[in-house]
Amino acid sequence: MELSDGAIITRLRQAQRMVVLTGGGLAAESGFPTFAQSQTGSWAHYAVSELATPQAFVRNPRLVWQWYAHRRMLAAQCQPSVSHQVLAQFEQLIPEYLLVTQAIDGLHARSGVANLVELNGSLQRSRCFESGEVFTSWEEEGPSPPICPHCGAPLRPDVVMYGEGLPQRALQRVRQAIEQCDVLLCVGEIGAIEPVASFPFVARRVGALVVSIAPDESIYSILADHALSTRPAATLPAILAALRAS
């Protein structure tokens, strides 16, 4: 696909309902390290099973909390990339817009996207281990992990840990949006896990246009109607300009 393809630009301009799907690729654009890249210094000696599973949190909640606090600090040092900013501006141009991400860095929220589903949760939130109540702020001084102010149970990071399933309510919202969309835009490297990997099937079944923008081939580019083999930051600004021209 070439961005100059008039038919594609027309479909994008005519879109009334767009779903955008992103993953860790955009996090890399902002310099946010992957899980493995974050395991430096004293963290290099720990296995995933010790840092990022619900069983690990039960065994050593302090260690797991501190690991995610480390990753939250790394995310805070990053800024939303050009791609994050452009995708946030898409929301102002598309009547019904939903951005769905596998990333936990919180950069899409910081870029200003309002209609956002963070499938794997966010480092910027915690939740009560007992009740599941979600918090966006907590006392950094004091116990580690912090304590739920309502029941006294420990707070855990509001992220999907290894071995946990994706939240069904969020998946239901996303699937409904895709079943009603005109365009599904798959941007950057996206984890090929189910049911996310099936989203292009769902979109194509309802007649939506599926477009992939990523430098490397993946299940998303293979299933797309049109694939742009390029970095998102090199292409998304031109798409934004085309949408604004309409």
C-alpha positions as CSV (number, residue, x, y, z in Angstrom):
1,M,0.0,0.0,0.0
2,E,1.1,3.5,-0.7
3,L,-0.3,6.4,1.3
4,S,-0.9,8.2,-2.0
5,D,-3.5,5.5,-2.9
6,G,-6.6,7.6,-3.4
7,A,-9.1,4.9,-2.6
8,I,-7.4,4.2,0.8
9,I,-7.3,7.9,1.7
10,T,-10.9,8.2,0.8
11,R,-11.9,5.3,3.0
12,L,-10.0,6.9,5.9
13,R,-11.6,10.3,5.3
14,Q,-15.1,8.7,5.2
15,A,-14.6,6.7,8.4
16,Q,-17.2,7.4,11.1
17,R,-16.1,4.6,13.5
18,M,-12.4,3.9,13.9
19,V,-10.6,1.5,16.2
20,V,-6.8,1.8,16.6
21,L,-4.8,-1.1,18.0
22,T,-1.3,-0.6,19.4
23,G,1.3,-2.6,21.4
24,G,4.8,-2.3,22.6
25,G,6.1,-0.8,19.3
26,L,5.0,2.7,20.2
27,A,6.4,2.3,23.7
28,A,9.8,1.7,22.0
29,E,9.4,5.0,20.0
30,S,9.3,6.8,23.3
31,G,12.2,4.9,24.7
32,F,10.2,2.9,27.3
33,P,12.2,-0.4,27.8
34,T,10.6,-3.8,27.5
35,F,10.3,-6.1,30.5
36,A,13.6,-7.7,29.7
37,Q,15.3,-4.4,29.0
38,S,14.1,-3.1,32.4
39,Q,15.9,-6.0,34.2
40,T,19.2,-4.2,34.8
41,G,21.3,-3.8,37.9
42,S,19.9,-5.5,40.9
43,W,16.8,-6.6,38.9
44,A,18.8,-8.7,36.5
45,H,19.0,-11.6,39.0
46,Y,15.3,-12.2,39.2
47,A,13.1,-14.5,37.0
48,V,9.8,-13.4,35.6
49,S,8.1,-15.8,38.0
50,E,9.5,-13.8,40.9
51,L,8.5,-10.3,39.7
52,A,5.3,-10.5,37.6
53,T,2.9,-13.2,38.6
54,P,0.1,-13.1,41.1
55,Q,1.7,-16.0,42.9
56,A,4.9,-13.9,43.3
57,F,2.8,-11.1,44.7
58,V,1.4,-13.4,47.3
59,R,4.8,-14.7,48.2
60,N,6.7,-11.4,48.3
61,P,4.3,-8.4,47.7
62,R,7.1,-5.9,48.6
63,L,9.4,-7.2,45.8
64,V,6.7,-7.2,43.2
65,W,5.5,-3.7,44.1
66,Q,9.0,-2.4,44.0
67,W,9.6,-3.9,40.5
68,Y,6.5,-2.2,39.1
69,A,7.5,1.0,40.9
70,H,10.8,0.7,39.0
71,R,9.0,0.3,35.7
72,R,6.6,3.2,36.6
73,M,9.7,5.4,37.2
74,L,11.1,4.4,33.8
75,A,7.7,5.3,32.1
76,A,7.6,8.7,33.9
77,Q,11.0,9.5,32.3
78,C,9.5,9.0,28.8
79,Q,7.4,11.4,26.7
80,P,4.6,10.5,24.3
81,S,6.1,10.1,20.8
82,V,5.0,11.7,17.6
83,S,2.8,8.6,17.0
84,H,1.1,8.9,20.4
85,Q,0.4,12.6,19.7
86,V,-1.0,12.0,16.2
87,L,-3.3,9.2,17.4
88,A,-4.6,11.5,20.1
89,Q,-5.4,14.0,17.4
90,F,-7.3,11.4,15.4
91,E,-9.8,11.3,18.2
92,Q,-10.8,14.9,17.4
93,L,-11.5,14.0,13.7
94,I,-13.3,10.7,13.9
95,P,-16.9,10.8,15.3
96,E,-16.6,7.4,17.1
97,Y,-13.0,6.6,18.0
98,L,-11.5,4.0,20.3
99,L,-7.8,3.4,20.9
100,V,-6.9,-0.1,22.3
101,T,-3.4,-0.8,23.5
102,Q,-1.5,-3.6,25.0
103,A,1.0,-1.2,26.5
104,I,1.1,-0.5,30.2
105,D,3.2,2.6,30.1
106,G,0.3,5.1,30.3
107,L,1.7,7.2,27.4
108,H,-1.5,7.1,25.4
109,A,-3.4,8.5,28.4
110,R,-0.7,11.2,28.8
111,S,-1.1,12.1,25.1
112,G,-4.7,13.0,25.8
113,V,-6.7,10.1,24.4
114,A,-10.0,10.0,26.2
115,N,-11.6,6.9,24.6
116,L,-8.9,4.4,25.6
117,V,-8.8,0.7,26.6
118,E,-5.6,-0.4,28.2
119,L,-6.0,-4.2,27.8
120,N,-3.1,-5.0,30.1
121,G,-3.8,-2.3,32.6
122,S,-1.5,0.6,33.5
123,L,1.5,1.3,35.6
124,Q,-0.3,4.5,36.6
125,R,-2.9,2.7,38.6
126,S,-3.1,0.2,41.5
127,R,-6.0,-1.8,42.8
128,C,-6.9,-3.4,46.1
129,F,-5.8,-7.0,46.2
130,E,-9.0,-8.0,48.0
131,S,-11.8,-5.9,46.6
132,G,-10.4,-4.9,43.2
133,E,-11.1,-1.2,43.8
134,V,-8.9,0.9,41.5
135,F,-6.8,3.8,42.6
136,T,-4.9,6.5,40.6
137,S,-3.0,7.8,43.6
138,W,-1.6,6.4,46.8
139,E,0.8,7.2,49.6
140,E,4.4,6.6,48.4
141,E,5.8,6.9,51.9
142,G,5.0,4.2,54.3
143,P,4.3,0.5,53.7
144,S,5.4,-1.2,50.5
145,P,3.1,-2.1,49.0
146,P,0.7,0.6,50.1
147,I,-2.5,-0.3,52.0
148,C,-6.0,0.0,50.7
149,P,-7.6,2.9,52.7
150,H,-10.9,1.2,52.8
151,C,-10.1,-2.4,53.9
152,G,-6.4,-2.5,54.8
153,A,-5.5,-5.1,52.2
154,P,-2.4,-4.5,50.1
155,L,-2.5,-2.6,46.8
156,R,-1.2,-4.4,43.8
157,P,-0.3,-2.9,40.4
158,D,-3.3,-2.6,38.1
159,V,-1.7,-4.6,35.3
160,V,-2.2,-8.0,33.9
161,M,0.5,-10.2,35.2
162,Y,1.8,-13.4,33.6
163,G,-0.7,-16.2,34.0
164,E,-3.7,-13.8,34.3
165,G,-6.3,-13.4,31.6
166,L,-7.2,-10.2,29.9
167,P,-10.2,-8.4,31.6
168,Q,-13.4,-9.7,30.0
169,R,-15.3,-6.4,30.3
170,A,-12.6,-4.6,28.4
171,L,-12.5,-7.3,25.8
172,Q,-16.2,-7.1,25.3
173,R,-16.1,-3.3,24.8
174,V,-13.3,-3.7,22.3
175,R,-15.0,-6.5,20.3
176,Q,-18.2,-4.5,20.2
177,A,-16.4,-1.5,18.8
178,I,-14.6,-3.5,16.2
179,E,-17.8,-5.2,15.1
180,Q,-19.2,-1.7,14.4
181,C,-16.1,0.0,13.0
182,D,-15.4,1.3,9.5
183,V,-11.6,1.1,9.9
184,L,-9.3,-1.0,12.1
185,L,-5.8,0.6,12.2
186,C,-3.1,-1.7,13.6
187,V,-0.1,0.5,14.5
188,G,3.4,-0.7,15.3
189,E,4.5,-4.0,16.9
190,I,1.6,-5.7,18.5
191,G,1.7,-8.9,20.5
192,A,0.2,-11.8,18.6
193,I,-1.9,-13.2,21.5
194,E,-5.5,-14.3,21.4
195,P,-8.1,-12.9,21.2
196,V,-6.3,-9.7,20.1
197,A,-4.7,-11.5,17.1
198,S,-8.2,-12.3,15.9
199,F,-9.4,-8.7,15.8
200,P,-8.5,-8.2,12.1
201,F,-10.7,-11.3,11.3
202,V,-13.6,-9.7,13.2
203,A,-13.1,-6.3,11.4
204,R,-12.9,-7.8,7.9
205,R,-16.0,-10.0,8.6
206,V,-18.1,-6.8,9.1
207,G,-16.6,-5.1,6.0
208,A,-14.2,-2.8,7.8
209,L,-11.0,-1.7,6.2
210,V,-8.0,-3.2,8.0
211,V,-4.7,-1.2,7.7
212,S,-1.4,-2.2,9.3
213,I,1.4,0.3,9.8
214,A,4.6,-1.4,11.0
215,P,8.1,-2.0,9.7
216,D,8.0,-5.8,10.2
217,E,5.6,-8.4,9.0
218,S,3.2,-9.9,11.5
219,I,-0.2,-11.6,11.7
220,Y,-1.7,-8.1,11.6
221,S,0.1,-7.1,8.4
222,I,-0.7,-10.4,6.8
223,L,-4.4,-10.1,7.7
224,A,-4.7,-6.4,6.7
225,D,-6.3,-5.2,3.5
226,H,-3.4,-2.9,3.2
227,A,0.0,-2.9,5.0
228,L,2.5,0.0,5.2
229,S,5.9,-1.4,5.9
230,T,7.2,1.7,7.7
231,R,7.7,3.1,11.1
232,P,4.4,4.6,12.4
233,A,6.1,8.0,13.2
234,A,7.1,8.3,9.5
235,T,3.5,7.8,8.3
236,L,1.0,8.8,10.8
237,P,1.5,12.6,10.4
238,A,0.8,12.2,6.7
239,I,-2.4,10.4,7.5
240,L,-3.4,13.1,9.9
241,A,-2.8,15.7,7.3
242,A,-5.0,13.8,4.8
243,L,-7.8,13.5,7.4
244,R,-7.6,17.2,8.2
245,A,-7.7,18.0,4.4
246,S,-11.1,16.5,4.3
